[in-house]
Amino acid sequence: MLPEKLTFSPLSRRQIEADFSGGHITSDAGLLLLREVDKQHRLTQRLASVLNDSRNPVLVRHKLETMTRQRVFGVAAGYEDLNDHEALRFDQALQTAVGKERDLAGKSTLCRMEQQVTRQSVVKAHELLWQHFIEQHETPPKEIVLDFDGTDIPVHGDQPGKFFNAYYDHHCYFPLYVFCGRHLLVSYLRTSSRSDSRHSWAILALLVKFIRQYWPDTRIVFRGDSGFYRPRLLSWCDRNNVDYLVGISKNSRLLKDVEAPSRLVRDTHQKVGEKVSAVYRFRYQARSWKFPRWVVARLEEGELGSNPRFVISSRYDDGFKLYYEQYCARGDMENRIKDQQLYLFADRTSSVRWWTNQWRLILSGFAYTLFERLRAHLKKTPFERMSAGNLRLKLIKVGAVIIRNTRRVRVLMSDAYPYKHELTDLVSRLVPG
């Protein structure tokens, strides 16, 4: 039996006492914001529709839609594992956000749902992300840039496809991400036994076909680092009117072509004693190419010596603009990947089933998309450029007392909450009138 009061050491002359009579208190009152965003875009409802439910409808207590929403909202609130839901299922803030008035699904029920995921479900889930991306544009854009990049997910058990990657120096998966600006389009799980470009050609072809159904006149640019350089992929882009800006590893022929400008950069560095860089654009044709292409060389000389970088471009443009303004802009994609890997638990691929691990990447991706749709209501506020982790800390992890009765659900937040004015304004945008 619990004691009526807990007594702590005094503060000056004041006694410090505590008890368990505070009612239902949550640390995640901000999930109600994501609930409103999700109602606008029906993201979790659509995601649940790609799953097949083999259960007897008469015996079903937890629908796929509520379980999917429970998992996505759980990830968004910072709960990375299924085990967390054994306690989280009783949280009234999550129950309210999910749309239920009683206990949510436990870890075993959620696990069975994830283990039924198939390849077809994953394909349809990606198509939902693509469709959602199209819906966010009132008019077709003149140009879009598709950023491709891969990253590692450490594997510590006997998951399928486990492989030791010498570059990362551990066993890992190597998922492929595709973004268009801040919009996530692909989070595709791969083994780490192949190159960066594995499956990128097929995914690019599918994306281009899908986008051109809606935006036939939009200019599409494929952008990636040197790991995505493949002559056949570039030839496909040329045949299908897709522009590209792709890195290429340095070789003896490229270095020979830039000998003269490299010498000028080196001489300038010796004169000024500081790091010097310049851009040089030239025509280049590798042996596997049928025709020459534009290559932009970023030539840099510093204390550690020369550091040339090369980029292939399908378009004729100023070399400085091509490299620094267009190619280097792909670095922002790495921050989007970090949002999912570090804050939204895309690395929790601990299942012994391949498609279950892929599904967890999808759940992370939809949690990320919810934050991005929330961010659309945060323009010209201090929250506009925050990471998913900071948005969670300031807007989702909000302590509150919850009082429920037959007529209403009251969420009582602290008067000391530092962002109450911003939260009030945000709610007025999400729930007008």
C-alpha positions as CSV (number, residue, x, y, z in Angstrom):
1,M,0.0,0.0,0.0
2,L,1.4,3.4,-1.0
3,P,2.0,5.9,1.8
4,E,-0.3,8.9,2.0
5,K,2.5,11.4,1.9
6,L,6.1,11.5,0.9
7,T,8.4,13.6,3.1
8,F,11.6,15.1,1.8
9,S,14.3,17.1,3.6
10,P,13.0,20.6,4.5
11,L,13.8,23.9,2.6
12,S,14.8,26.3,5.3
13,R,11.9,26.1,7.8
14,R,9.4,24.7,5.2
15,Q,8.5,21.1,5.1
16,I,8.5,19.4,1.7
17,E,5.7,16.9,1.2
18,A,4.3,15.1,-1.8
19,D,1.5,12.7,-2.6
20,F,-0.2,11.0,-5.5
21,S,-3.5,12.9,-5.5
22,G,-2.7,15.2,-8.5
23,G,-5.0,13.3,-10.9
24,H,-3.9,12.4,-14.4
25,I,-0.9,14.3,-15.4
26,T,0.8,14.1,-18.9
27,S,4.1,15.3,-20.3
28,D,2.8,15.3,-23.9
29,A,-0.1,17.8,-24.0
30,G,1.3,19.2,-27.3
31,L,0.3,16.0,-29.1
32,L,-3.1,17.7,-29.5
33,L,-1.3,20.0,-32.0
34,L,-0.2,17.1,-34.1
35,R,-3.8,15.7,-33.9
36,E,-5.1,18.9,-35.6
37,V,-2.3,18.7,-38.2
38,D,-3.1,15.1,-38.9
39,K,-6.9,15.8,-39.2
40,Q,-6.1,18.4,-41.9
41,H,-3.9,16.1,-44.0
42,R,-5.2,12.6,-43.0
43,L,-1.7,11.3,-43.0
44,T,-2.1,8.5,-40.4
45,Q,-5.5,7.5,-41.8
46,R,-4.0,7.1,-45.3
47,L,-1.0,5.2,-43.9
48,A,-3.2,2.7,-42.1
49,S,-5.1,2.1,-45.4
50,V,-2.0,0.4,-46.9
51,L,-2.1,-2.3,-44.3
52,N,-4.0,-5.6,-44.6
53,D,-6.0,-6.6,-41.5
54,S,-6.4,-10.3,-41.3
55,R,-8.2,-10.2,-37.9
56,N,-11.8,-11.3,-37.2
57,P,-13.7,-7.9,-37.2
58,V,-15.9,-9.1,-34.4
59,L,-12.9,-9.6,-32.1
60,V,-11.1,-6.4,-33.1
61,R,-10.6,-4.0,-30.2
62,H,-7.9,-1.8,-31.7
63,K,-8.3,-0.7,-35.3
64,L,-5.4,-0.4,-37.6
65,E,-6.0,3.4,-38.0
66,T,-5.7,4.0,-34.2
67,M,-2.7,1.8,-33.8
68,T,-0.9,3.4,-36.7
69,R,-1.7,6.9,-35.3
70,Q,-0.5,5.7,-31.9
71,R,2.8,4.6,-33.2
72,V,3.4,7.7,-35.3
73,F,2.4,10.1,-32.5
74,G,4.6,8.0,-30.1
75,V,7.6,8.5,-32.3
76,A,6.9,12.2,-32.6
77,A,6.6,12.5,-28.8
78,G,10.0,10.8,-28.3
79,Y,9.0,7.2,-27.5
80,E,11.2,5.0,-29.7
81,D,10.3,1.5,-28.8
82,L,7.2,-0.7,-28.7
83,N,8.0,-1.4,-25.0
84,D,7.3,2.2,-24.2
85,H,3.6,1.7,-25.1
86,E,3.0,-0.6,-22.2
87,A,2.9,2.5,-20.0
88,L,2.1,5.0,-22.7
89,R,-1.2,3.3,-23.6
90,F,-2.7,4.7,-20.4
91,D,-1.7,8.3,-21.2
92,Q,-4.9,10.4,-21.7
93,A,-3.1,13.0,-23.9
94,L,-2.1,10.3,-26.4
95,Q,-5.5,8.6,-26.1
96,T,-7.2,12.0,-26.9
97,A,-4.8,12.7,-29.8
98,V,-5.4,9.2,-31.2
99,G,-9.2,9.5,-30.9
100,K,-10.0,7.0,-28.2
101,E,-11.4,7.3,-24.7
102,R,-10.0,4.1,-23.3
103,D,-6.7,2.2,-23.1
104,L,-4.7,2.0,-26.3
105,A,-2.9,-1.0,-27.8
106,G,-0.1,-2.7,-25.9
107,K,3.3,-3.6,-27.2
108,S,2.3,-7.2,-28.3
109,T,-0.7,-5.9,-30.4
110,L,1.5,-3.2,-32.0
111,C,4.2,-5.8,-32.7
112,R,1.8,-8.1,-34.4
113,M,0.6,-5.3,-36.6
114,E,4.2,-4.4,-37.7
115,Q,5.1,-8.0,-38.4
116,Q,2.3,-8.2,-41.0
117,V,3.7,-5.4,-43.1
118,T,4.6,-6.5,-46.7
119,R,6.5,-5.1,-49.6
120,Q,3.3,-3.9,-51.2
121,S,2.4,-1.9,-48.1
122,V,5.8,-0.2,-48.2
123,V,5.4,0.7,-51.9
124,K,1.9,2.2,-51.2
125,A,3.2,4.1,-48.2
126,H,5.8,5.8,-50.4
127,E,3.2,6.7,-53.0
128,L,1.2,8.4,-50.2
129,L,4.3,10.6,-49.4
130,W,4.5,11.4,-53.1
131,Q,0.8,12.3,-53.4
132,H,1.1,14.4,-50.2
133,F,4.0,16.2,-51.8
134,I,2.0,17.1,-54.8
135,E,-0.9,18.3,-52.7
136,Q,1.3,20.9,-50.9
137,H,1.6,22.9,-54.2
138,E,-1.3,25.0,-55.4
139,T,0.4,25.4,-58.8
140,P,3.1,23.3,-60.5
141,P,6.6,24.6,-59.7
142,K,8.9,25.6,-62.5
143,E,11.7,23.4,-61.1
144,I,12.2,20.8,-58.4
145,V,15.4,19.3,-57.2
146,L,15.5,15.6,-56.1
147,D,18.2,15.1,-53.5
148,F,19.5,11.6,-53.1
149,D,21.7,10.5,-50.2
150,G,22.4,7.4,-48.1
151,T,23.3,7.0,-44.4
152,D,24.2,4.2,-42.1
153,I,22.0,2.5,-39.4
154,P,24.1,0.3,-37.0
155,V,22.9,-3.3,-36.6
156,H,23.7,-5.0,-33.4
157,G,21.8,-8.3,-33.6
158,D,20.9,-11.0,-36.2
159,Q,18.7,-8.8,-38.4
160,P,18.2,-9.9,-42.0
161,G,20.7,-8.4,-44.4
162,K,23.3,-7.8,-41.7
163,F,26.6,-6.8,-43.3
164,F,29.9,-5.4,-42.2
165,N,30.7,-2.1,-44.0
166,A,34.4,-1.3,-44.0
167,Y,33.8,2.4,-44.6
168,Y,31.6,2.8,-41.5
169,D,33.6,0.1,-39.6
170,H,30.5,-1.7,-38.3
171,H,27.6,-3.9,-39.2
172,C,24.8,-1.7,-40.6
173,Y,22.0,-1.0,-43.0
174,F,22.4,1.7,-45.6
175,P,19.0,3.3,-46.3
176,L,18.4,5.6,-49.2
177,Y,16.7,9.0,-48.6
178,V,15.2,11.3,-51.2
179,F,14.1,14.8,-50.4
180,C,12.7,17.7,-52.4
181,G,13.5,20.7,-50.3
182,R,12.1,19.8,-46.9
183,H,9.7,17.2,-48.3
184,L,10.6,13.6,-47.6
185,L,9.8,11.4,-50.7
186,V,11.8,8.2,-50.0
187,S,13.2,6.4,-47.0
188,Y,14.2,3.0,-48.5
189,L,16.0,0.4,-46.5
190,R,19.0,-1.3,-48.1
191,T,21.8,-3.6,-47.0
192,S,25.3,-2.0,-46.8
193,S,26.9,-4.6,-49.1
194,R,26.3,-2.5,-52.2
195,S,27.2,1.0,-53.4
196,D,25.5,4.3,-52.7
197,S,23.7,4.2,-56.0
198,R,22.0,0.9,-55.5
199,H,18.3,1.1,-56.6
200,S,18.6,4.9,-57.1
201,W,18.1,4.6,-60.8
202,A,14.8,2.6,-60.4
203,I,13.6,5.0,-57.7
204,L,14.4,8.1,-59.8
205,A,12.5,6.6,-62.7
206,L,9.4,5.9,-60.6
207,L,9.5,9.4,-59.1
208,V,9.9,11.1,-62.4
209,K,7.0,9.1,-63.9
210,F,4.8,9.9,-60.9
211,I,5.6,13.6,-60.8
212,R,5.1,14.1,-64.5
213,Q,1.6,12.7,-64.3
214,Y,0.7,15.9,-62.4
215,W,3.4,18.4,-63.5
216,P,4.4,17.5,-67.1
217,D,6.2,20.9,-67.7
218,T,8.1,21.0,-64.4
219,R,11.9,20.8,-64.8
220,I,13.3,18.0,-62.7
221,V,16.9,18.0,-61.4
222,F,18.6,14.9,-60.0
223,R,21.3,15.9,-57.4
224,G,23.7,13.6,-55.5
225,D,27.3,13.2,-54.4
226,S,29.9,11.1,-56.2
227,G,28.5,7.9,-54.8
228,F,25.6,8.4,-57.3
229,Y,27.7,8.8,-60.3
230,R,26.9,6.1,-62.8
231,P,27.3,6.7,-66.6
232,R,24.1,4.7,-67.4
233,L,22.1,6.7,-64.9
234,L,23.3,10.0,-66.5
235,S,22.5,8.6,-70.0
236,W,19.0,7.8,-68.7
237,C,18.6,11.3,-67.5
238,D,19.6,12.7,-70.9
239,R,17.1,10.5,-72.7
240,N,14.3,11.4,-70.3
241,N,14.9,15.2,-70.1
242,V,16.0,15.1,-66.5
243,D,18.8,17.5,-65.5
244,Y,21.5,16.5,-63.1
245,L,24.1,17.8,-60.8
246,V,26.3,14.9,-59.6
247,G,29.7,14.7,-58.0
248,I,32.4,12.7,-59.7
249,S,35.6,11.3,-58.0
250,K,38.9,12.8,-59.1
251,N,41.1,10.9,-61.5
252,S,44.3,11.5,-63.4
253,R,42.5,12.8,-66.5
254,L,40.4,15.3,-64.5
255,L,43.5,16.5,-62.6
256,K,45.4,16.9,-65.8
257,D,42.6,19.1,-67.3
258,V,42.8,21.5,-64.3
259,E,46.6,21.7,-64.0
260,A,46.8,25.3,-65.2
261,P,44.1,26.8,-63.0
262,S,45.3,24.7,-60.1
263,R,48.7,26.2,-60.5
264,L,47.3,29.7,-60.3
265,V,45.3,28.9,-57.1
266,R,48.5,27.4,-55.6
267,D,50.6,30.5,-56.4
268,T,47.9,32.8,-55.0
269,H,47.8,30.7,-51.8
270,Q,51.6,31.0,-51.4
271,K,51.4,34.8,-51.9
272,V,48.5,35.5,-49.5
273,G,49.3,32.8,-47.0
274,E,45.6,31.9,-46.6
275,K,43.2,29.3,-48.0
276,V,42.3,30.1,-51.6
277,S,39.6,28.5,-53.7
278,A,38.3,29.1,-57.2
279,V,35.9,27.5,-59.7
280,Y,36.8,26.3,-63.2
281,R,34.3,25.0,-65.7
282,F,35.3,22.9,-68.7
283,R,34.1,20.2,-71.1
284,Y,35.0,16.6,-70.3
285,Q,34.3,13.2,-71.8
286,A,35.1,10.0,-70.0
287,R,35.7,6.8,-72.0
288,S,32.2,5.5,-71.1
289,W,30.4,8.6,-72.3
290,K,29.0,9.0,-75.8
291,F,29.5,12.8,-75.7
292,P,31.3,15.4,-73.6
293,R,29.6,17.0,-70.5
294,W,30.1,20.1,-68.5
295,V,32.3,19.6,-65.4
296,V,32.8,22.2,-62.7
297,A,36.0,21.9,-60.6
298,R,36.2,23.5,-57.2
299,L,39.9,24.1,-56.7
300,E,41.1,24.7,-53.2
301,E,44.6,25.2,-51.8
302,G,45.3,25.5,-48.1
303,E,47.8,24.4,-45.3
304,L,47.0,20.8,-46.0
305,G,47.6,21.0,-49.7
306,S,45.2,20.9,-52.7
307,N,41.6,19.7,-52.3
308,P,39.9,19.6,-55.7
309,R,36.2,18.6,-56.1
310,F,34.4,17.8,-59.4
311,V,30.7,18.0,-60.3
312,I,29.0,17.0,-63.5
313,S,26.3,19.3,-64.8
314,S,23.8,18.8,-67.6
315,R,23.1,22.5,-67.8
316,Y,25.3,25.4,-69.0
317,D,25.6,28.0,-66.2
318,D,28.1,30.0,-64.2
319,G,30.6,27.7,-62.5
320,F,30.4,29.5,-59.1
321,K,26.6,29.3,-59.2
322,L,26.5,25.7,-60.2
323,Y,28.9,24.6,-57.4
324,Y,28.3,26.9,-54.4
325,E,24.7,27.9,-54.9
326,Q,23.2,24.7,-56.5
327,Y,25.4,21.7,-55.7
328,C,26.4,22.7,-52.1
329,A,22.8,23.3,-51.3
330,R,22.3,19.6,-51.0
331,G,24.1,19.8,-47.6
332,D,20.8,20.9,-46.1
333,M,19.4,17.4,-46.8
334,E,21.8,16.0,-44.2
335,N,20.0,18.0,-41.5
336,R,16.7,16.4,-42.6
337,I,18.2,13.0,-42.3
338,K,19.5,13.9,-38.9
339,D,16.0,14.8,-37.9
340,Q,14.9,11.3,-38.6
341,Q,17.9,9.4,-37.4
342,L,18.6,11.3,-34.2
343,Y,15.2,12.6,-33.1
344,L,12.6,10.4,-34.8
345,F,14.3,7.0,-34.3
346,A,14.6,5.8,-37.9
347,D,17.5,3.7,-36.6
348,R,15.4,1.4,-34.5
349,T,15.6,-1.4,-37.0
350,S,15.9,-4.2,-34.4
351,S,13.3,-6.6,-35.8
352,V,14.2,-10.0,-37.3
353,R,11.8,-9.2,-40.2
354,W,13.1,-7.1,-43.1
355,W,9.8,-5.4,-43.9
356,T,9.1,-4.6,-40.3
357,N,12.4,-2.7,-40.2
358,Q,11.4,-0.9,-43.4
359,W,8.1,0.0,-41.8
360,R,9.8,1.6,-38.9
361,L,11.6,3.9,-41.3
362,I,8.2,4.8,-42.8
363,L,6.8,5.5,-39.3
364,S,9.7,7.9,-38.7
365,G,9.1,9.5,-42.1
366,F,5.5,10.2,-41.4
367,A,6.3,11.6,-38.0
368,Y,8.8,13.9,-39.7
369,T,6.1,14.9,-42.3
370,L,3.7,15.7,-39.4
371,F,6.4,18.1,-38.0
372,E,6.9,19.7,-41.4
373,R,3.2,20.3,-41.8
374,L,3.2,21.8,-38.3
375,R,6.1,23.9,-39.3
376,A,4.0,25.4,-42.2
377,H,2.0,27.1,-39.5
378,L,5.1,28.4,-37.7
379,K,6.3,30.8,-40.4
380,K,7.7,34.1,-39.0
381,T,8.0,32.6,-35.5
382,P,11.0,31.5,-33.5
383,F,10.1,27.9,-34.2
384,E,10.3,28.2,-38.0
385,R,13.9,26.8,-38.4
386,M,14.0,24.5,-35.4
387,S,14.9,20.9,-35.7
388,A,12.3,18.2,-35.0
389,G,13.9,17.6,-31.6
390,N,13.6,21.3,-30.6
391,L,10.0,21.4,-31.8
392,R,9.2,18.4,-29.7
393,L,10.9,19.8,-26.6
394,K,9.1,23.2,-26.8
395,L,5.7,22.4,-28.3
396,I,5.0,18.7,-27.7
397,K,6.6,18.0,-24.3
398,V,4.1,20.2,-22.4
399,G,3.1,19.2,-18.9
400,A,-0.6,19.3,-18.1
401,V,-3.3,17.9,-15.9
402,I,-6.1,16.2,-17.8
403,I,-9.7,16.1,-16.5
404,R,-12.2,14.1,-18.5
405,N,-15.9,13.7,-18.0
406,T,-18.9,12.9,-20.2
407,R,-19.0,16.5,-21.7
408,R,-15.5,17.6,-22.2
409,V,-11.8,16.9,-21.9
410,R,-9.9,19.7,-20.1
411,V,-6.2,20.1,-20.5
412,L,-4.8,22.4,-17.7
413,M,-1.3,23.6,-18.5
414,S,1.0,25.6,-16.3
415,D,0.8,29.4,-16.2
416,A,4.6,29.3,-16.3
417,Y,4.8,27.6,-19.7
418,P,7.2,29.9,-21.5
419,Y,5.6,29.6,-25.0
420,K,1.9,30.0,-24.0
421,H,1.4,33.0,-26.3
422,E,3.0,31.3,-29.3
423,L,0.9,28.1,-28.5
424,T,-2.3,30.2,-28.3
425,D,-1.5,31.7,-31.7
426,L,-0.7,28.4,-33.2
427,V,-3.9,26.8,-32.0
428,S,-5.9,29.7,-33.5
429,R,-4.2,28.9,-36.9
430,L,-4.8,25.2,-36.7
431,V,-8.4,25.4,-35.4
432,P,-9.9,28.6,-36.9
433,G,-13.1,29.9,-35.5
